[in-house]
């Protein structure tokens, strides 16, 4: 296991220090490039992506292309699973995205390891390291690499949440989960709990629970009052 780095990233005071710790750890692990992305799910399926990376300037436009992200098999794996993925050219060719790998490989993105941490309240942390040579063939060495990356990711996501998520201007602003906001939004549209459940693919009881939780967090006595307060606070648009 690598010495240091795990706790050091927690000491990062700003975005630049956070990036320095990411790059330093990545290079000690034996990789050249790194990307750490904090994903914040907002209501009605919207999502916010905050990324810190050392992507080469010549590749940045393609790297940030949303269409490439949607077609990238590694990104799609991380979107749905928490198990790390060890990828190479075959990963892309097997998913019909060989041309994406060809473009990436020109900038050193030939092989890598990526993983995602899926946390409560619609937060996700994606971490990937890449290099131009194959990952180790020795199972023990490769297992050690993946374990080091997983442990580092746990520490890095904590630092990312502290540094990259803007603090609310109003410390008393209620913290509603994405599901609670969605349920309240559809309630505002006049939907019943049964209809909200149908739209969101959940049971009527669960939909009612989300609305009740939101109402309680907002300090309101009924769902109609909760909708009005959420609008006033800017939680709903």
Residue, then its C-alpha position, 0 to 999 in steps of 0.5 A: x500500500x502506498x505511504x501517505x497521500x490518503x490523509x494528505x488530500x484531506x488537508x487540501x485548503x482549496x481547489x489548487x491544493x486538491x489538484x496537486x494532491x490528486x496529481x501527486x498520488x496518481x503519479x506515485x500510483x504509476x499513472x500520468x493523468x487523473x480526473x476527479x468529478x463530483x456529481x450533484x443530482x438536482x431535481x427533475x433529472x438535472x445534474x451538476x458536474x464539478x471536475x478537477x483534472x490534469x487533462x492535456x490542453x489539446x484534449x480538453x475540448x473532447x474530454x469535456x464533450x457531453x456527447x463523448x461522456x454519454x458514449x464512453x463505456x467507462x463513464x457509463x459503467x461508473x454511472x451505474x456501478x460502484x465496482x472499479x473498472x480496469x479498462x483498455x482498448x478492448x473495453x471500448x471496441x467491445x462496446x462499439x466505441x473504438x474510435x473514442x479510444x483511438x482519439x484518447x490514445x493520441x493523448x496518452x489515455x490508453x489504459x486506466x482504472x476508474x471507479x465511482x462512489x455513490x453517496x446519499x442525497x444524490x451525490x456521486x464521486x468519480x475518480x479515474x487514472x490513466x496512462x499510455x502503457x498497460x496496467x500490471x499483469x500480476x494479479x497481486x500488484x493490480x489488486x494493490x493498485x485498485x485497493x490504493x485507488x479505492x482508499x484514496x477515493x474515499x478521502x478525496x471525495x470528502x475533501x471534494x465535497x468540502x472544497x468544491x460545493x459552494x456553501x449555502x448563503x443561508x445556513x438555515x436553508x433546509x436540505x431536501x433530497x432529490x426525491x423529496x424535491x421531485x415529489x414536491x415539484x409534482x405536487x406543485x403541478x397538482x399530482x396526487x401521491x398515487x400520480x407522483x409515485x407513477x411518474x417517479x416509479x415508486x409506490x404511493x406510500x413512498x411518494x407520500x413519505x417524501x412529501x411528508x419529509x419535505x413538509x417537515x423539513x420546511x417547518x410547514x403543516x401541509x404540502x401546499x404550504x410546503x410548496x409555497x415555502x419551497x418556491x419562496x426559498x428558491x428550492x423549486x422553480 
